[in-house]
């Protein structure tokens, strides 16, 4: 089991370091079922968010503060997707 703990940085800090891609989407992992409680497996929701942002041509996957449990590593080629949280 892997755990992602957030926030890594504040939203304002992250936007200054990595400005959003103009016209790109922002996908909140909780809108796709992630819980962020450190117990529930959030990998399916995070993978769905990564795929949705990638399919839109790029964007940001937002992980609100929490501890995200992953049953396996996040895999794929998501060069146009930024994780924010």
C-alpha positions as CSV (number, residue, x, y, z in Angstrom):
1,X,0.0,0.0,0.0
2,X,1.3,3.4,-1.0
3,X,0.2,6.6,0.8
4,X,0.2,10.1,-0.7
5,X,-0.1,12.8,2.0
6,X,-1.0,16.3,1.3
7,X,-0.9,19.2,1.0
8,X,2.6,19.3,-0.4
9,X,2.3,23.0,-0.9
10,X,-0.4,25.6,-0.9
11,X,-2.5,26.2,-4.0
12,X,-1.0,29.7,-4.4
13,X,2.5,28.4,-4.2
14,X,1.8,25.6,-6.7
15,X,0.2,28.0,-9.2
16,X,3.2,30.3,-9.0
17,X,5.6,27.4,-9.6
18,X,3.5,25.6,-12.2
19,X,1.0,27.9,-13.8
20,X,-2.1,26.1,-15.2
21,X,-2.2,25.3,-18.9
22,X,-4.4,27.8,-20.6
23,X,-7.7,26.1,-21.8
24,X,-6.8,22.9,-19.9
25,X,-9.0,21.2,-17.4
26,X,-8.7,20.9,-13.7
27,X,-10.0,17.6,-12.2
28,X,-10.6,17.3,-8.5
29,X,-10.0,13.6,-7.5
30,X,-12.8,13.8,-4.9
31,X,-15.3,14.4,-7.7
32,X,-14.3,11.0,-9.1
33,X,-14.7,9.2,-5.8
34,X,-11.3,9.7,-3.9
35,X,-11.7,9.9,-0.2
36,X,-8.3,10.9,1.1
37,X,-8.8,9.2,4.5
38,X,-5.7,7.0,4.3
39,X,-7.8,3.8,4.3
40,X,-9.9,3.7,1.2
41,X,-8.1,2.8,-2.0
42,X,-8.0,6.1,-4.0
43,X,-6.0,4.7,-6.9
44,X,-9.0,4.2,-9.2
45,X,-10.2,7.7,-8.8
46,X,-6.7,9.3,-9.2
47,X,-6.1,7.2,-12.3
48,X,-9.5,8.3,-13.7
49,X,-8.6,11.9,-13.0
50,X,-5.2,11.5,-14.7
51,X,-6.8,9.9,-17.8
52,X,-9.5,12.6,-17.9
53,X,-7.0,15.5,-17.8
54,X,-4.8,13.7,-20.4
55,X,-7.8,13.1,-22.7
56,X,-8.6,16.8,-22.6
57,X,-5.1,17.6,-24.0
58,X,-3.6,18.3,-20.6
59,X,-4.4,19.8,-17.3
60,X,-4.2,19.7,-13.5
61,X,-5.2,16.9,-11.2
62,X,-6.1,18.5,-7.8
63,X,-5.7,16.5,-4.6
64,X,-7.2,18.3,-1.7
65,X,-5.5,17.9,1.7
66,X,-5.6,14.4,2.9
67,X,-3.9,11.0,2.9
68,X,-4.5,9.1,-0.3
69,X,-4.1,5.3,-0.1
70,X,-3.0,3.6,-3.3
71,X,-3.1,-0.2,-3.9
72,X,-0.5,0.1,-6.6
73,X,1.7,2.7,-8.2
74,X,0.3,5.4,-10.5
75,X,1.3,4.4,-14.0
76,X,1.0,5.9,-17.5
77,X,2.4,8.6,-19.7
78,X,0.8,11.8,-18.5
79,X,3.4,14.3,-19.7
80,X,0.8,17.1,-20.1
81,X,-0.8,16.5,-16.6
82,X,0.3,18.2,-13.4
83,X,-0.5,17.0,-9.9
84,X,-1.5,19.8,-7.5
85,X,-2.1,19.4,-3.8
